[in-house]
Amino acid sequence: MAEIDQNVAAIRNAVSYVRSHTNRLRSFELKVDSGKISRGSLPLDVKTRWNSTYLMLTTAQKFKVAFDKMVAEDKLYNDYFCEIEAASTSLNSHKCYEELVTIATNLMSLINSYDPELKSKATEILKKFDKYWDGLKNLNKMLIVATVFDPSKKLELVKLCLEGLYGNDTVEYNEMFDSLITVLRSLFKEYSTRLGGGTDPDDQSSQPNKTSESSREQSIERMEIVDDCVGYKRIDVSYKHKLNEIGVIEKRDELETYLRESVENPHLMIGMEYDVLTYWRTNSARFPVLSEITRDVLAMQWMKQDLKMESRLPSNAQVLEDLAEDDKLERENGDATVLE
C-alpha cells in the first residue's frame, strides 16, 4: 500500500471531486452514459479501512472511461489536481465537540418533526451518527477538554452543550460534567508532577514564598496580640478576620484560577477567529502547567472513537451497503437543495 500510495491518493481525489457537488456528480453521470457504462455507486473510502479502499479502487476502475472524459472535457477537474495541497496549520480540536453537539441536537429536534418522511430520515441519520461516535456519552473526554482550553469558551460552552443534549441539571448532565472535572484535575495533577519533579500540584508556591508567607503570618499574629491586649485596633487585622468569616481567602491552583476567570470575548472583525495560541503564548508564565497541557491537547488530530471496533470489522458487503446508503442520502439531499 505504501508503494502505490500516490496512485491511491490520486484516485481518492478524483472520487472526492465528483462527489463534492451535485452538479459535478451529474456531469460525471452524463459522461458515464456517453461512455456506455452501467451506472452505479461511486464510494469514497475510509482511509483507516483497507477493505473500503479496495472497494473504491475496484469501483473507480469500472468508470475509468468516464474519468478519462473528465480529463479531456472538464477544465475545473484538471484545475482541481493542480491546486497546491499544503498541511493545515490551523487548530481544529477545540471546535470538534461543539460541532458534534450541533449535529446531534439538530437531529434530535428533527426527530420530533410533524413531517413523517423528515422524521424517518432524521431518525435513521441519528442512528448512524450514534453508531459512528459510539454515543456522545462515551465520547473521549479529551475532546471536551480541548474545548475547555479555548479561553473564549472554557466551561461555559461545555455547560451549554450538555444542557442541549441532556437538559439543565439532569442526572446525565451532572454525570458528564463531574467526569469532565475529574479528567481536568487528573490531567493537571499528572502534568504538575511531571513538570515539578513530584511536587504537590495543589501547592504552586516555591520554598522562598513559603518562608516569606510564614514570616508574614507571624507578623500578623504579633499584631493581633497588640490588637487584643492593648486595645489598639488595626484595620488590616480586622480585614483579615472579615475575609476568614466570609471564606474569601482560599488556595487556588492554576486550573481553578483559569476556570474562574471570565472567558475571553474580544471584538473581532467579521470572518476573523479568536487566536487561541496567542493567548497561551502570552499567559504561559501565569499558567506554566496548563500551557503544557494545552500544547499537547490542541495538537491532537481527532477521528471517530473506534479503537474497540477492531474485533468486529465489517465485511466488504456491509461496507458497500453503508456506502451505497450514504450515496442515496447524499443524492436525495442534493436534489432537495436544487429544488429549493
C-alpha positions in Angstrom: 0.0 0.0 0.0 2.9 2.3 0.7 4.3 1.8 -2.7 1.1 2.8 -4.5 0.1 5.5 -2.0 0.3 8.3 -4.6 -1.8 6.4 -7.0 -4.4 5.7 -4.4 -4.4 9.3 -3.3 -5.0 10.5 -6.9 -8.0 8.2 -7.3 -9.3 9.3 -3.9 -9.1 12.9 -5.0 -10.8 12.1 -8.3 -13.7 10.4 -6.5 -13.8 13.2 -3.9 -14.1 15.8 -6.7 -17.0 14.0 -8.3 -18.9 13.6 -5.0 -18.3 17.1 -3.7 -21.2 18.7 -5.5 -24.4 17.7 -7.1 -23.6 19.4 -10.4 -20.2 17.6 -10.6 -21.9 14.3 -9.9 -24.5 14.9 -12.7 -21.7 15.9 -15.1 -19.9 12.6 -14.3 -23.1 10.6 -14.8 -23.5 12.1 -18.3 -20.0 11.0 -19.1 -20.8 7.5 -17.8 -23.9 7.4 -20.0 -22.0 8.7 -23.1 -19.3 6.0 -22.5 -22.0 3.3 -22.5 -21.1 2.3 -18.9 -23.6 0.9 -16.5 -24.4 3.4 -13.7 -23.5 2.6 -10.2 -22.4 3.9 -6.8 -19.0 5.7 -6.6 -17.9 5.2 -3.0 -15.3 7.2 -1.2 -13.1 5.1 1.1 -12.3 5.5 4.8 -8.5 5.7 4.9 -8.3 3.5 8.0 -10.3 0.8 6.4 -8.4 -1.1 3.7 -11.5 -3.0 2.6 -13.3 0.2 1.8 -10.2 1.4 -0.1 -10.3 -1.8 -2.2 -14.0 -1.2 -3.0 -13.2 2.4 -4.0 -10.4 1.3 -6.3 -12.3 -1.6 -8.0 -15.4 0.6 -8.5 -13.3 3.6 -9.9 -11.7 1.1 -12.3 -15.1 0.3 -13.8 -15.6 4.1 -14.5 -12.1 4.7 -16.0 -13.6 5.8 -19.3 -15.8 8.4 -17.6 -12.8 9.7 -15.7 -10.8 10.0 -18.9 -13.6 12.0 -20.4 -13.4 14.3 -17.3 -9.7 14.9 -18.0 -10.5 15.8 -21.7 -13.6 17.9 -21.2 -13.8 19.3 -17.6 -11.3 22.2 -17.0 -12.4 22.5 -13.3 -11.5 18.9 -12.8 -7.9 19.4 -14.2 -7.6 22.7 -12.2 -8.6 20.7 -9.1 -5.5 18.5 -9.4 -3.2 21.5 -10.0 -4.1 23.0 -6.6 -1.3 23.1 -4.1 -2.1 20.9 -1.2 -0.4 22.1 2.0 -0.7 20.8 5.5 -3.1 22.8 7.7 -1.5 24.8 10.4 -4.8 25.9 12.0 -6.3 24.4 15.2 -9.5 22.4 15.0 -9.6 20.1 18.0 -11.2 22.8 20.2 -14.0 23.1 17.7 -14.9 19.5 17.4 -17.2 19.0 20.4 -19.5 21.9 19.7 -19.8 20.8 16.1 -20.8 17.3 17.2 -23.3 18.6 19.6 -24.7 20.9 17.0 -25.4 18.0 14.7 -26.8 15.8 17.4 -29.2 18.4 18.9 -30.5 19.3 15.4 -31.1 15.7 14.6 -32.9 15.2 17.9 -35.1 18.2 17.1 -35.9 16.9 13.6 -37.0 13.5 15.1 -40.0 15.4 16.6 -40.9 16.9 13.3 -44.5 16.6 12.1 -43.3 15.6 8.7 -43.2 11.8 8.8 -40.6 11.5 6.0 -38.3 14.1 7.6 -38.7 12.4 11.0 -37.9 9.0 9.5 -34.7 10.3 7.8 -33.6 12.1 10.9 -34.0 9.0 13.0 -32.0 7.0 10.5 -29.2 9.5 10.4 -29.1 9.9 14.1 -28.8 6.2 14.5 -25.8 6.2 12.1 -24.3 9.2 13.9 -24.5 7.5 17.3 -23.1 4.3 15.9 -20.2 6.2 14.4 -19.3 8.0 17.6 -20.4 5.2 19.9 -22.8 7.6 21.5 -21.8 11.1 22.8 -21.9 9.8 26.4 -19.0 7.5 25.6 -17.1 10.2 23.7 -13.4 10.5 24.6 -13.4 13.3 27.3 -10.2 14.7 25.8 -12.3 16.1 23.0 -14.3 18.1 25.6 -11.1 19.1 27.4 -9.8 20.7 24.1 -12.9 23.0 24.2 -12.2 24.0 27.8 -8.7 25.2 26.8 -10.1 27.6 24.4 -10.2 30.8 26.6 -13.2 32.1 24.7 -15.2 29.1 25.7 -13.9 27.3 28.8 -16.6 25.6 30.8 -19.4 27.9 29.7 -19.7 26.4 26.2 -19.4 22.9 27.7 -22.3 23.6 30.0 -24.4 24.9 27.1 -23.6 21.7 25.1 -24.5 19.4 28.0 -27.8 21.3 28.5 -28.7 21.0 24.9 -28.0 17.2 25.0 -29.4 16.2 28.4 -31.3 19.2 29.8 -30.4 21.5 32.6 -29.3 19.9 35.9 -30.3 16.4 34.9 -28.6 13.2 36.1 -26.8 12.8 32.8 -25.8 16.5 32.8 -24.2 16.2 36.2 -22.5 12.9 35.5 -20.9 14.2 32.3 -19.8 17.5 34.0 -18.4 15.8 37.0 -16.5 13.3 34.9 -15.0 16.2 32.9 -13.9 18.0 36.0 -12.3 14.7 37.2 -10.4 14.4 33.9 -9.2 18.0 34.2 -8.0 17.5 37.7 -6.2 14.3 36.8 -4.5 16.0 33.9 -3.4 18.9 36.0 -2.0 16.6 38.7 -0.2 14.4 36.1 1.5 17.4 34.4 2.2 19.2 37.7 4.0 16.1 39.0 5.9 15.6 35.7 7.0 19.3 35.4 7.5 19.9 39.1 9.5 16.8 39.9 6.9 15.3 42.1 5.7 18.4 43.9 2.2 18.7 45.1 0.1 20.2 42.4 -2.1 21.9 44.9 0.9 23.8 46.2 2.1 26.2 43.5 4.3 28.3 45.7 8.1 27.9 46.0 10.0 27.4 49.2 11.1 31.1 49.5 7.5 32.2 49.1 6.5 29.8 51.9 9.2 31.3 54.1 8.0 34.9 53.4 4.4 33.8 53.9 5.3 32.3 57.3 7.1 35.5 58.3 4.0 37.5 57.3 1.7 35.3 59.4 4.0 35.6 62.4 4.0 39.4 62.0 0.2 39.4 61.7 -0.1 37.2 64.8 2.0 39.7 66.8 -0.3 42.5 65.5 -3.3 40.5 66.7 -1.8 40.3 70.2 -1.3 44.0 70.2 -4.9 44.4 69.0 -6.3 42.2 71.7 -4.2 43.2 74.7 -3.6 46.9 74.3 -6.9 47.8 72.6 -5.1 49.3 69.6 -7.3 48.5 66.6 -5.6 47.7 63.2 -7.7 47.8 60.0 -5.5 45.2 58.3 -6.1 42.7 61.1 -9.8 43.4 61.1 -9.9 42.9 57.4 -8.1 39.5 57.7 -10.7 38.3 60.2 -13.5 39.6 57.9 -12.1 37.6 54.9 -11.9 34.4 57.0 -15.5 34.9 58.1 -16.9 35.1 54.6 -14.5 32.5 53.2 -12.8 34.7 50.6 -9.3 33.5 51.4 -8.8 30.2 49.7 -5.9 28.4 47.9 -6.3 28.3 44.2 -4.1 26.5 41.7 -3.6 27.3 38.0 -6.6 25.3 36.9 -9.0 26.9 39.3 -7.7 30.4 38.5 -8.0 29.8 34.8 -11.6 28.4 35.1 -12.8 31.1 37.4 -11.5 34.0 35.2 -14.0 35.4 32.7 -14.0 34.0 29.2 -12.2 36.0 26.6 -14.7 37.9 24.4 -12.8 40.3 22.2 -14.4 42.3 19.4 -13.2 40.6 16.2 -13.8 41.6 12.6 -16.3 39.5 10.6 -14.6 36.4 9.3 -11.8 36.5 11.9 -11.4 33.9 14.6 -10.1 34.2 18.1 -6.4 33.3 18.3 -6.1 30.6 21.0 -2.3 30.1 20.6 -1.6 33.8 21.1 -3.4 33.7 24.4 -1.4 30.7 25.7 1.9 32.2 24.5 1.1 35.4 26.3 -0.1 33.7 29.5 2.4 30.8 29.6 4.2 32.5 32.6 0.9 32.7 34.6 -0.2 29.1 33.6 3.0 27.1 33.0 1.4 23.7 33.7 -1.8 24.5 31.8 0.3 25.7 28.8 2.0 22.4 28.6 -1.4 20.5 28.7 -2.9 22.8 26.1 0.1 22.3 23.7 -0.5 18.6 23.8 -4.3 18.6 23.7 -4.7 21.2 20.9 -2.2 19.3 18.7 -4.2 16.2 18.7 -6.0 15.1 15.5 -9.4 13.8 16.1 -11.4 11.0 14.4 -14.1 8.6 15.5 -13.5 6.6 18.6 -13.4 3.1 17.0 -10.3 1.5 18.7 -12.5 -1.1 20.3 -14.2 -1.9 17.0 -11.2 -3.7 15.5 -12.5 -7.0 16.8 -15.8 -6.6 14.8 -14.6 -5.2 11.4 -17.4 -5.0 8.9 -17.4 -7.3 5.8 -17.0 -5.9 2.3 -20.7 -6.4 1.7 -21.5 -4.3 4.8 -19.1 -1.5 3.9 -20.6 -1.4 0.4 -24.1 -1.4 1.7 -23.2 1.5 4.1 -21.5 3.5 1.3 -24.5 2.9 -1.1 -26.9 4.2 1.6 -24.7 7.3 2.1 -24.7 7.9 -1.6 -28.5 7.6 -1.6 -28.9 10.1 1.2 -26.4 12.5 -0.5 -28.3 12.3 -3.8 -31.6 12.9 -2.1 -30.3 15.9 -0.1 -28.6 17.3 -3.2 -31.8 17.1 -5.2 -33.7 18.8 -2.4 -31.2 21.6 -2.4 -31.5 22.1 -6.2 -35.3 22.1 -5.9 -35.2 24.8 -3.3 
